[in-house]
Structure formats: C-alpha cells, structure tokens
Amino acid sequence: MLTVGIVLSLWLRKNVPEKRIGIVLPPGLGATIANLGVLLAGKIPVNLNFSAGRAANEAAIARAAIQRLITAPAVVEQVKDFPWLENRIDIGALCKGFSPALLKRWGTLAWLAPLPLLRRWLDLPTRGDGEEAALLFTSGSAGDPKAVVLTHRNILANTAQIGAILGQIHLESILGSLPVFHSFGFTVTFWWPLLGGPRVVTYPNPLDAQKLVETIERHKLQLLITTPTFLRAFLRKAKPEQLRSLKMVVTGAEKLPLDLLREFEAKFGIQVSEGYGMTEASPVVAVNLFDEPPSKMNPDGVLGRRIGSVGRMVPGLTASIRDPETNEELTLFQTGMLWLRGANIFDGYYKETDQTTAVLKEGWYKTGDMGRFDEDGFLFIEGRMSRFSKIAGEMVPHLTVEQKIVEALDLHPAHGEGPAVAVVGLPDERRGESIVALVTVPVEQAELRKRLAALGLPNLWIPKVVKQVESIPIMATGKLDLRACQKLALQVEAPVETSVKSS
C-alpha cells in the first residue's frame, strides 16, 4: 500500500499542478491509497460528501477551488446527484497502469531504506505542524456546511489522544465503515490505524447492517464505532454469537438513548460507550471507557463510564463553561456553552473570516454545545444551542423533550430504521418560539400532553403541535438532519388527532 501510495504521489506531482484534490470514494483501499498519495505528493486531500446533494457539493468544490476529482467509475455511476467534473482520475485504472518495474523499485526502497533517506528521496517536508493537512466539510445538519482546515498538528494530536485512552484496552482491529468525508471516518478509522493504531477492515456502506455484522464476525473485529441510529439496525440484524469478538462499541453524533443502550447490552453483553466529538476538534473530545477493578494503586478502582455522560475528555484538552449570551465564565458544574482549547482544535474555517472569529477567541473554540461536568470529570452534553428554544424567556432543551416523548409513548429502541421523534422550534410572535414534535407513530395530541405532564415535563416545554411523519430525516452519517426537520415542521397546519399508540 505504501509503495502504490508513493508511486501515485510521484504521478500527481508530475501531472497535477493544483494544491487541493477532491476525493469521492467510500471507505476502502482506493480511498486509502488516494489520500495517502495526495498527502505524500505535498498536496491536500478534500474528501467530498457525495451524499450531501448537488448544491452543497457545488459550493464545496467552488470554495476549495477543486479542479479534478479522484474517484472510480462505479461511484460515478451510482451517485447521480453530484456535480461530476470532467477532469476525473480513475484510481483503479491509474494504479493498475503503473509500471511493475517502478513499483518493484519503490517497494524495495520502502522496505529497506532508512526512513530519513526515503523521506529525502520523496522530497517530503520534515515538519508539518500548522500547515494544512486536510480540508473537511461539516455535515451541515443545522446550517450550511463549513470548510474546516485540519493541520498536521491537529490530526497527529488527536490520533495520539485516541491512542492514549484506547491503548489500554489493547484493541487489535477496528471496523472502518464510516465515510472518509466524515471527521470520525477520516481520523479514527483512517489515520489512526495508519499511524500505528489497530488493524482496520473496511466496508463501504455504513447503512448495510447485515454485511457489517458478517464482516465483524468473519474478521473477528474488536472495536465498532457507529451512531445510535445505525446501532438500532445492529440490534435487529445481529445474533449475539456474531458480535462475540467485539470488545467495545462507541457511539457518537447523536445522544445515545438509554433504552437502546440497555437493550443492546442485555442482548449482546457488550458495553456501549457514548463519546463526543466534532470536525473542528479533529474530532474526538471525550469518550466513556471501562471501569477499572480495584488494585494496589487504586484500592477503590477507577470509574470509566457514567451513563448519560459522554465520558471524560481526552488528555491535552482544556474546557471552559460560559454563559451562552454574555460569554461570562461559569463553574464547570453549571450548564452553559462549552468552550475547548488544545492541540487538536482547528485554527479556522477556510475563507470564512467572520465565522472563524465568531467561534475562536484567543485559542478557545466555542463549540455551540451546551454542557456541564460532574465532580468526577464526566462531561454531560445537554444539546446544541440550536437545539434549544427560547420560549417566554426560558431556554427549553429539545433533547429533553424528545426523551420524554419516547418515554411517554413507550417507543422500543428497535422501533424502526431511524429515530422515532424529533423536536424543532418555530418562530412564534407571542412567545418568541413554539415547539413542534415530529413523530413516526400515530399519536393523539391531548393524550400525549397528559402523559408528558404526568412525567413532570413543564407545560411550557410540552409541544404545541405534534405531526406524524413517515420518517425522521437523517444524514448519511446518522445525524438528525435538522434543516429537513425544520422544513417538515413548517408544513404543519394543525395538531395531529389520531389514535393513541398502545403501551
């Protein structure tokens, strides 16, 4: 793989003058070689989200000034709604066309030559640090995708942080099915294995639960990183013996429902550890680990997981909790805006000075997430600032309302392919905002309000309108598509009045 990456880098240096090169490939050997070759050529890989739609990708290609794409004919054929450039490189055909003699020569050098000498022959810089190593676009779940510049320092820091916290578990293998355009797929299941982490086995489609289960079973994989939405599919498709090799399951992107966690652990006997991260943090910020048994050094043992939290932060990262409106610093135990500082935090958005200055202050990054810490250092995320509604001067958390609706309707974690409930806020002339709940099951509004009140939900927090929809929109990464949910909610004309789902 290194040999082909080297030869590809030599070809790119000779034939591609542009600094940034677009890559449109699913996880696998092609995406690995493409990213490796681009970086070794001294250029910047831009992995594009081919599930984001034509308009978003046209904007991304224009912003990054991409003039050619590395892809494969099968991807071009399958992904119709993409602004395919005429200037495309077929990664498979190109690599197959490399001279066997050239590959053999560089293979011998890569195997035998001292690394400093090999780096000199390849004319690689000896220092990356703050230089751009990759350009990733955020998911755009709550707004237009932003171009995040990740430096060599960012990626090296985060892979070291991941290794520091997961190294003690002695993981030998990991499933790589998250898209490479996703920050977790890029750093955790791509660069971490290449930079000395566990062996990775890739599968191109994170939605194909049956094939993923078979891949885990066949290769005896030990770590699964996924989202709660995708985990629901594992709960339905997998038999306990098929996932026996897994040591750890980590979920992120969305809040992990407690009932999903309990049912998965009861069925498979595998701990589910909720984690937290974002593209701007390269991406890992925190994760729950395993409890350590008592020892001579720690007679009481060490608490590794606290259910409901996203775990403790990775080493080398500093946090601050601040008032979301005044930026006044609060105690770590109060709920407020989470700010972060560390070597894995990005330096800014590409060509977006206003957006950068809005979230970066003296090295601190304003995450947009509301959170707090407990006395043991576990981080609790209360939700995105965009996932709060200010109603009559009071901040109402959508996530809490969603969880109460799930409880009121007794929704089973394996209810469907995706989430069963989503709450959004709409403008309201009288109270500032009003809450609308989208649900995938029949529900009578009056009965639901009664049940929510019985569960202790304040009257102000109870949705004014409930609308039954066929499905809750989600993105390719498993995140809730808030913009699409907002559009659905805007179509609401009157509260839903249908039959009540029985318990």
N, C-alpha and C positions, 0 to 999 in steps of 0.2 A: 504493500500500500504506500509506504514511504517512497519507494522507487518510482511508482507511477505518479505520485504527487510531485516529486522532483522534476520528472520529465515534463509533466503538464506545466509546471511553473516556468520552465525554460521556454516552452512553446508560447505561453502567454506573454512573457517578457518580449519575445520577438514579434508577435503578431497582434497584440492588443495594447494600444497606447493609453487607453483610459485608466484612470486611477481606481474607479469603482466598477465592479462587475456584478450584474444581477444573477442570482441563482434561483431557479424554480424547480426544485426537486424534493421528493419526500425523503424521510429518513432512510438511509441505506448506504451502500458502498459508493454509489455515484455522488451523493451529496457530500460524503466524507472526503472523497478524492477531490471534488470540485473546491470545497472550502479550503482544504489543505494546500492545493495547488495555487489558488488565488493568493493566499497569505504568503506562501513561500516565494511567490513572484513579486512580493513587495506591494501588492495591491489590496483592496478592501472588499471582502465579500458582503453582498447585500442580499440576504435570503428573503424573498418576497412571499407574502401571504397570499397564495393563489386561491384561498377560499374567501377572501375579503370582497370580491366583486371587482368589476372593471373600473369603476370610478375611483375607488380607493387605490388601486394599483397604478392607474394612470397618474394620479397625484404623486405616488411614491416614486415612480420611475422618473417623473419630471423633476422632483425635488432632489433626488440623488444624482441627477444627470447621467442616468444609465443609458448606454448606447448599444449594449449587447447583453444577451442572456445565455447562461449555461443551463441546459435542460435536456430532455430526452423526448423523442417523438411520441412515446406513449403518454407522457404528461400533456403534451400539446394537444393530442387527440382527445384526451379525457377532460381537460379543463377548457371548456369553450369560452366561458365568460372571463377572459383575460386579455389584456392588450398586448398580444404577442408581437414583439419586434421582429422585423425581417432578419435582422442580424442576430442569428442564434448559433450557438455551439452545441452540437450533439455530443454529450460527454462520452457516451458509449462508443460511437464511431471514431471519435478522435483518439481515445485511449487505445482502441484496437488497432489503429493505424500507426502507432508508434513503432519505430524500428526495433526488432528483437535485440539487435546488437547494442543499440543505445540503452535499452532497458537493462540488459545484462551488465553493461559497463557501470551504469549508475547504481545498480543493485549491489555490485561488488564493492564499490566505493562506500555506499551507505552502510554496508555490513562491516567493512574492515577499517575504513578511515577514521582517525580520531575526530571527535565532533568539532573542535575548533577549526580543524583543517577543512572539514566538509562545509561548515558554515562560510568559510572564506571562499571556497570554490563556488558556492551558490550566491555569493555576494549578499549575504543576509546581514542586516544590522545587528550589532551586539547589544543594543539597548532599545526597548520598545517604550516602556514607561507610559507617558501621557500621549503617545501617538495613537491615532485611531486604528483599531484592530477590526472593528465590525460596525455596521450600521443596521440596527434593528428597528422595526416599526411596532409601536404599541398596538394592542388589539383593537383599540377604538370602540370598546364596549360602551363607553359613556360620552364619547365625542370623537372628533376626527383623529385618526392615527397620528402619533407624533414620532419623528425620526430621532431615535436615541443613539448617540455616539458612545460606543463602549471602547475603552482603551485597552492596551495590553495589560496595564496595571490593574484595571477593573477585573478582567477575566482571570488573570493569574491570582489575584487576591481571593476571588470568590471560589475558584477551584481549590485553593489552599484551605479556605474556611470550610468548604464541604468535606474535604478530606480529614480535617481536624475533628469534626464532630461525628462523621460516619466511619472513620478509620477504625475506631474501637470496636465496631460491630463485625469487622473482618468480612466485608462483602466481596464476593468473588465475581459476581455477574449481575447485570442490570438489563432490564428491558428498555430498548430505545424506540419508542413509538410516537413520542411527542414530536410535532413538526419542528424542523430546524429553524423555521422563521419565528418560533416561539422561544422566549428567552430561556425557559427551563430546558427545552429541547436542544438549544444551542450550547448552553454552558454545562448543564448537568449530565445530559446523555450524549453529548458530542465531545466537548473539550475535556471534561473531567476524565473520561476513560482514556483519551489520547494522551493526557498529561500524567498518566501513572495511576489512574483510578481503576475500577473494576473492568472486566471484560464486558463489552456491550453486544447484545444481539438485537438487531433492528427488525422492525416490521413497519411497512409504510403507512398503515391505516390505523389510527388510534380508536376508530369507531367500531372496528371489526372485533368485537369481544371474543367470539368463538375462536378465531385464528390466534388472537393474543393468548388466550388460555392454552391452546395447543402449543404455542411457542414456548411459554413458560414451562409447561410440562416436559416438552421434548428436550429443552436445553438446561433444565433444572436451574432456572434463574432465581436469584435471591432477593432482588430489590425491584419493586414496582412503584413507579411514580405516575400518578394519574390525578383525575379530578373527581369530585363526588358524583358528578353526572355520569362519567364513564364507569365509576365503581359500581353503580347500580346495575349496569349490564353484566359485570362480573358476578354479582350476587345471583343473577338469574341463570347465567350460562355455564358457570363452572361447578364442578363437583369438588368436594374437599380434597380428594386424593390428587387432583390435577394441580393444585396450588401448594402441595406439600413442601416444595423446595423453598418457597418464599420465607425469608427471614423478617422482611419488613415491607410494609406498604405505606407510602407517603402520599397524602392528598393536598392539593392546593388550588388556587384560582378562585374558589368559592368556599363559603363556610361549610364545614362538614356537619351534616345533620346528625344529632345524637342517636336517633333510632337507626340510621344507616350504619353508623359505627358499631352499635351493639349487635345488630343482626349479622353483619359481616364477621365480626369477631366470634360470635356464637357458632356460626356455620363452619368457619374455616380454622378457627383457633389461631389466627394471625393478628397481631396488633396493628391497628391503623393509626398512624401518627399524622396529625394535621400539621402542615407547615405554612409558610407565608413568604411571599417574595413579590418582586416587580421588576420589569425590564430595567428601570433606572438603577436598580441595585445589583444588576448583573446575573442572576436575580435573587439568590437566596438570602433571606433576612433572619428567619427563625424556623425551628422545627422541634417537634416533640421527639424524645428519644426513649430508650428503655430505662426502667428503674434498675439501679444497681443494688445488688444484695449487700447486706452488712459485711464489713471487712475490718481488719485491724485499723486501717487508716480512717474508715468511716463506719463506726460501730452501728449507726442507725441506717446505714445505706444511703443512697443518693436518689432523690426523686427525679425521674427523667421525663415524665409525662404528667400533664394536668389536663384532663378532658375539658374541653370548652376553650382552651387557650390554643395558640399556635406554637407554643414551646418557648424555649429561651433563645435569645439571639445568638448568632454565630460569633466566634471570637473576633476581636478587632473592629467591632461595630458599636457606636455610641448612639444613645437615644435621648430625645427630649420630648416632653409632653407640653403642648402650648395651647392657649386659648385660640379657637379657630378663627375668631374675628379680630382680636387685638394682638395676637402672637405673644401675649404675656406668658412667661414660663409658669407652668403649674407643677405640682408634685407629680412624681411618676405614678402615684396611686389614683390620681384623678383622671377622669375621662376627658380627653382633649385631642387636638391634632398631633399626630405622630411625626416627628422630625428625626432624620437619621444622618449620621456622618461616619465615614470610613473609607478605606481604600477601594472598596467595591462600588461606591456610589459614583454615578456618572458625572461628567463635567458639564453637560448641557445638551440641549436639543440642536440638531443640525439646522442652521439658517433660521432659527426661531429665537431671536434675542429676547423678545417680550415674554414668551412662555418660559424661557430659561430663568430670567431674572425674577419671575413670579414664584418660582419654586426653589431656587438656590440662593441662599443667603449665608455668606461667609463660610462656605463649605458644608452648610447644613441643607438637607433636602426635605422639602415639605411634601410628605407622601400623599396627602389627600385622604388618608385613612384616619378614622377616629379610633383611639386605643388607650389602653392603660396597662400597668404592670401590677402584679400582686407582690406580696412580701418575699416570695421565693424567686422572683425574677422572671416569672412566666408572663408572656405578652398576650393580652386579650384584644382582639380587633372587633370593635363594635360596628364597623361598617364604613363604607366610603362616605365622604362628606356629601357626595352627590346622591347617596342613598339615605339621606335624611330629608325630612320635610319640616319646614318651619311653619307650624300651624298656630295661629293666635299667639305668636311669640315663643312657643315651646318647640324644642327640637324632637321630632318623632323618628325613631330609627326603623327603617323599612325591614331590616333583617329580623328584628324582634317581632314585628307584626307578622311576617311570613312564618316564623317558627310557631307562633300562637295559632295561626290559621291551620297549619299542618296538624298541630295537636288537637284543635277543635274538630277537625274533620277526620281525625284518626287515619291519616294517609300512611300507607305502608311504604317503606323505603324502596321496595321493588315495584312501586305502583306503575311506572312507565319508563320510557327511554330517557326522559329528561325530568327537570323539576316540575312539580305539580302546581306551584304557587309562585307568583311574582307580584311585588308591590311597587307601584310608582307614584310619584307626586305630580299633580297637575295644578296650574295656576287657579287661584280662587280669589275673586275680587273682595269677598268679605273677610276671609281668614288668612289670606296670603297663599295658602296651598290647601289642596284636599287630596286624600289618599284614595287610589283606585287599586283593587286587587284583581289580578288575572288568575283564574283557576282552571284546571283541566277536567274537573269533575262537576256534575250538577250540584247546585247548592242554592238553598233558599236564603235570601239576604237577612230576613228577620230572625230566622233560626240561628244563622251564623253569628249575628250580632249578639244574640242571647248567650251563645256558647262562649264567645270571646269575653264578654263581660263576666261570666262565671269563672273564667280562667284568670281574672284580675287585670285584664287589659283596660287601661283608662278609656273613657268614652271618646276623648279627643283622638285616640290612636286607632279606633275601630274604623275600617274603610267605609267611606261614604257610598261607594259604588263597588259592586262585585260583578265581574264579567267572565262568563265561561268561554274559553277559547279551546281550539283543537289541540294546540301545543304551545308551550312557553318557548320563545325564541332563544336559542343559544348559539354561541360562536363555535368555530372548528376546534378551539382549544378547550371547550367545555364551559366557558364562562357564560353568564347570563348576558344576552345582547340587550342592554338597557335602552338603546336607541330604538330598536324594533319593538320592545315592550311599550315604550312611550307612545309609539305610533298606534299600537293596538289600543292602548288606553284612551287615546284621543278620539277613537271611533265610538267610544261609549256614548250611548244616548239615554239609557235608563238602567236602573239596577236589575240584575237578573232575578227572576222569581220562578224557580223551577223546583223540582223535587229535592229532598234532602238526602245526602248520601248516608246510608245506614252505617252504624259503627260495627 
